Structures are given as structure tokens and as C-alpha cells.
Amino acid sequence: MNRELRTFVASELRATGSDKQPRITGYAATFSGIADLGGFKEKIAPGAFTRTLADNDEVVMLVDHNSSLLLGRRSAGTLRLEQDSKGLRFECDLIDSTAALDCYANLKAGNLQSCSFGFSVDGPDGETWEQMPDGTALRTLVSVRLFDTSVVTYPAYSNTSAQARNVVASHVEARMAALTLAQGTEARRQKANALLAEIQEDERKQAEREQLSVDEQLRARLAFLKYS
């Protein structure tokens, strides 16, 4: 299973509930916008989490994807996930643990502002690829399997930019490498064709100059013979 991570500035990430029963809520992923992942762009299709939620896949809530910093678990009922028109919404009841209380305090203070989700593409029909008008590859996540959602320290997945904190699957890296190679080959082919066209144009102009010189010499000779 090729696991991937996507991190972004969280939408509506809040510390809610009470000190007696602390809770965090927000969106682990949203359907709006297109993210630039460097070698390609990516968007999440509405309904991408339908299968994983319907099949009751086990999902945990962590801090920074660290399994030792557990906040909640879906099967325990402490983590609740819901897909709506905006994206994947979560609600997590926090227990009396150091990791949970530290996370809650940092959220209330505004020190934590980002979320991430870990997933794998759900089979061959779980993603589509197309080429955008500018030639950039666009990947659409159609159906994914979740394995964790996390509150994270550093944002990296937004509608405008992405950094190395996004982990992509090996087959995606292979596709991007092949695309880069193909684009490099095409660029070299275009450069060679342009150079060949330039040489052919120079040869045509030289031929025209030589023909013009021959014509001028012939006219001069005819004029000389006419008046001699």
C-alpha cells in the first residue's frame, strides 16, 4: 500500500468543548482549490472519502503523524469523521493525557493551525490524471483510504504552494520522473527542429543571394554584347 501525506493550513480548526471535556474540531481536508506539489498539481474530488467512511476504516487522530501522540480513534468513538460539501470534517474528544492536553492548550493559544491527512489511493479508479492548458499534470483524488488525520506544527499544503512535507506514492514519483524525461526529450526535439529550420532559412537566403548575383552578371553581359 502506497501511503501518502498531505498537509495544509487547516479550515476551522478549533479547540472546543470545555476544560472538563476538551474537544478539537475542524476539516482534515477540503475539496476547494488546486494544490501545487512541485512536479504536478492536485485536487480532491467531492466524495473522495465516501468509501473509506462507509467501510468504517480504522482512522486515528495524531499530533504530527506520531503514533505515540494519540488523540483519538474512530473505532473507540473518540474520533468522529463526516464528509460534507466542504470536505472531511472531524471532531475529536480528548482524554486526560499529556499529548492531548498539550495539543488542546496549543490550539487555544493559536500555536497550532495546520492539519494533515494520511491516505492511500483506493485502487486504479481512485485517481485520474489530465494535462492542464499550461502543460502541467493535474491529479484528481477520486477515492482514497484514510489511515490517520493529524494536527501538525508546520503547514505545507495550501491552494497555492506545497513543500517537501507532502509525501507522495512511489507510482506518482515514477510518473513525474517519466513526464520530466518526456518533457526534456520534447524540449530537445523542439530546439533541434528550431535550429534545423534556422539553418534551412539561412541556406534559402544564401541561395537567393547567389541567384541574384548570377542574374545580375547575366544582365551585365547581355548589355555589353548589345552595345559592343
C-alpha positions as CSV (number, residue, x, y, z in Angstrom):
1,M,0.0,0.0,0.0
2,N,1.4,3.3,-1.1
3,R,0.8,5.7,1.8
4,E,0.8,9.5,1.2
5,L,0.6,12.6,3.4
6,R,-0.9,15.9,2.6
7,T,-0.5,18.9,5.0
8,F,-2.4,22.2,4.7
9,V,-3.5,25.3,6.6
10,A,-6.5,24.0,8.5
11,S,-10.0,25.2,7.9
12,E,-12.0,26.0,11.1
13,L,-9.5,24.2,13.3
14,R,-10.7,25.0,16.9
15,A,-10.3,23.9,20.5
16,T,-13.9,23.5,21.6
17,G,-15.8,21.7,24.4
18,S,-14.8,22.6,27.9
19,D,-11.8,22.1,30.3
20,K,-13.7,19.1,31.7
21,Q,-14.3,17.6,28.3
22,P,-11.9,19.2,25.8
23,R,-12.5,18.7,22.1
24,I,-11.0,19.7,18.8
25,T,-12.9,20.2,15.6
26,G,-12.0,21.2,12.0
27,Y,-11.5,20.0,8.5
28,A,-8.8,17.4,7.8
29,A,-9.2,18.1,4.0
30,T,-11.3,20.3,1.8
31,F,-12.5,20.0,-1.8
32,S,-11.8,23.6,-2.9
33,G,-8.7,24.7,-4.7
34,I,-5.8,23.1,-6.5
35,A,-2.5,22.4,-4.7
36,D,0.9,22.8,-6.4
37,L,3.0,19.8,-5.3
38,G,6.0,20.9,-7.4
39,G,6.1,18.4,-10.2
40,F,2.3,18.3,-10.6
41,K,-0.9,19.8,-9.2
42,E,-3.6,18.1,-7.3
43,K,-7.2,18.4,-6.2
44,I,-9.5,16.4,-4.1
45,A,-12.8,15.5,-5.7
46,P,-16.0,15.8,-3.7
47,G,-16.9,12.4,-2.3
48,A,-13.3,11.2,-2.2
49,F,-13.8,9.9,1.3
50,T,-17.2,8.1,0.7
51,R,-15.9,4.6,0.6
52,T,-13.4,4.8,3.4
53,L,-16.1,6.2,5.7
54,A,-18.8,3.7,4.6
55,D,-16.5,0.8,5.2
56,N,-15.7,2.0,8.7
57,D,-11.9,2.0,8.0
58,E,-9.9,2.5,11.2
59,V,-8.6,6.0,11.4
60,V,-6.7,7.7,14.3
61,M,-6.1,11.3,15.2
62,L,-2.5,12.1,16.0
63,V,-0.1,15.0,16.5
64,D,2.4,15.4,13.7
65,H,1.6,11.8,12.5
66,N,3.4,10.5,15.5
67,S,1.7,7.3,16.7
68,S,2.9,7.9,20.2
69,L,0.9,11.2,20.3
70,L,-2.5,9.6,20.0
71,L,-5.5,11.9,20.4
72,G,-8.4,9.8,19.3
73,R,-9.6,6.7,17.4
74,R,-12.6,6.2,15.2
75,S,-13.4,2.7,16.5
76,A,-13.3,4.0,20.1
77,G,-15.8,6.7,19.3
78,T,-13.4,9.5,20.4
79,L,-12.8,10.5,16.7
80,R,-15.8,11.2,14.5
81,L,-15.5,11.9,10.8
82,E,-18.1,13.3,8.5
83,Q,-17.9,14.2,4.8
84,D,-19.9,17.2,3.7
85,S,-19.9,19.6,0.7
86,K,-16.8,21.4,2.0
87,G,-14.6,18.4,2.8
88,L,-13.7,16.0,5.6
89,R,-14.8,17.3,8.9
90,F,-13.6,15.8,12.2
91,E,-14.5,16.0,15.8
92,C,-12.2,14.5,18.4
93,D,-12.9,14.2,22.2
94,L,-9.6,14.4,24.1
95,I,-8.7,12.3,27.0
96,D,-6.7,13.3,30.1
97,S,-3.2,12.7,28.6
98,T,-0.2,14.9,28.2
99,A,-0.3,14.8,24.4
100,A,-4.0,15.6,24.3
101,L,-3.9,18.4,26.8
102,D,-0.8,20.0,25.3
103,C,-2.5,19.9,21.9
104,Y,-5.6,21.5,23.3
105,A,-3.6,24.2,25.0
106,N,-1.6,25.0,21.9
107,L,-4.8,25.2,19.8
108,K,-6.4,27.6,22.2
109,A,-3.2,29.7,22.1
110,G,-3.1,29.7,18.3
111,N,0.2,27.8,18.2
112,L,-1.2,25.0,16.1
113,Q,-3.0,26.0,12.9
114,S,-2.5,23.1,10.4
115,C,-3.9,19.7,9.7
116,S,-2.7,16.7,7.7
117,F,-4.3,13.5,6.5
118,G,-2.6,10.2,5.6
119,F,-4.2,8.2,2.8
120,S,-3.7,5.7,0.0
121,V,-5.4,5.8,-3.4
122,D,-8.4,3.4,-3.4
123,G,-7.5,1.2,-6.4
124,P,-7.0,2.1,-10.1
125,D,-10.1,4.2,-10.2
126,G,-9.1,6.1,-7.2
127,E,-7.3,8.8,-9.2
128,T,-7.3,10.4,-12.6
129,W,-4.7,12.4,-14.5
130,E,-5.0,15.1,-17.1
131,Q,-3.0,17.8,-18.6
132,M,-3.8,21.4,-17.8
133,P,-3.6,24.1,-20.6
134,D,-0.1,25.2,-19.5
135,G,1.1,21.6,-19.8
136,T,1.2,20.8,-16.1
137,A,-0.1,17.4,-14.9
138,L,-3.2,17.6,-12.8
139,R,-4.0,14.7,-10.5
140,T,-7.5,14.3,-9.0
141,L,-8.0,12.2,-5.9
142,V,-11.4,10.5,-6.7
143,S,-11.4,7.9,-3.9
144,V,-8.9,7.4,-1.0
145,R,-8.5,5.2,2.1
146,L,-7.7,7.2,5.2
147,F,-5.4,5.9,7.9
148,D,-4.9,9.0,10.0
149,T,-5.6,12.6,10.5
150,S,-3.2,14.8,12.3
151,V,-2.8,18.3,13.9
152,V,0.6,19.4,12.7
153,T,3.1,22.1,13.5
154,Y,4.1,23.3,10.0
155,P,1.7,24.0,7.1
156,A,2.7,22.9,3.7
157,Y,-0.4,22.0,1.6
158,S,-2.4,25.1,0.5
159,N,-4.2,26.2,-2.6
160,T,-1.0,28.0,-3.8
161,S,2.1,26.1,-2.7
162,A,3.5,22.9,-1.3
163,Q,6.7,21.8,0.2
164,A,8.6,18.6,0.9
165,R,6.3,17.7,3.9
166,N,3.9,16.2,1.4
167,V,4.7,12.5,0.9
168,V,3.7,11.1,-2.5
169,A,3.4,7.5,-3.5
170,S,6.2,5.7,-5.4
171,H,4.0,5.3,-8.5
172,V,3.4,9.1,-8.6
173,E,7.1,9.8,-8.3
174,A,7.7,7.4,-11.2
175,R,5.1,9.1,-13.3
176,M,6.6,12.5,-12.6
177,A,10.1,11.2,-13.5
178,A,8.8,9.8,-16.7
179,L,6.9,13.0,-17.5
180,T,10.0,15.1,-16.8
181,L,12.1,12.9,-19.1
182,A,9.4,13.1,-21.8
183,Q,9.2,16.9,-21.4
184,G,13.0,17.1,-21.6
185,T,13.1,15.0,-24.7
186,E,10.3,17.1,-26.3
187,A,12.2,20.3,-25.4
188,R,15.3,19.0,-27.1
189,R,13.4,17.9,-30.1
190,Q,11.8,21.3,-30.4
191,K,15.2,23.0,-30.0
192,A,16.7,20.8,-32.7
193,N,13.8,21.5,-35.1
194,A,14.1,25.2,-34.5
195,L,17.9,25.0,-35.2
196,L,17.3,23.0,-38.4
197,A,14.6,25.5,-39.5
198,E,17.1,28.3,-38.9
199,I,19.8,26.6,-41.0
200,Q,17.3,25.9,-43.8
201,E,16.3,29.5,-43.8
202,D,19.9,30.7,-44.0
203,E,20.5,28.3,-46.9
204,R,17.5,29.6,-48.7
205,K,18.6,33.2,-48.3
206,Q,22.1,32.4,-49.4
207,A,20.7,30.6,-52.5
208,E,18.6,33.7,-53.3
209,R,21.7,35.9,-53.0
210,E,23.7,33.7,-55.2
211,Q,20.9,33.5,-57.8
212,L,20.6,37.3,-57.7
213,S,24.3,37.6,-58.4
214,V,24.1,35.3,-61.3
215,D,21.2,37.2,-62.8
216,E,23.0,40.5,-62.4
217,Q,26.1,39.1,-64.1
218,L,24.0,37.7,-67.0
219,R,22.2,41.1,-67.5
220,A,25.5,42.9,-67.5
221,R,26.9,40.5,-70.1
222,L,23.9,40.9,-72.3
223,A,24.1,44.7,-72.1
224,F,27.7,44.6,-73.1
225,L,27.0,42.4,-76.1
226,K,24.2,44.6,-77.2
227,Y,26.2,47.8,-77.3
228,S,29.5,46.3,-78.4
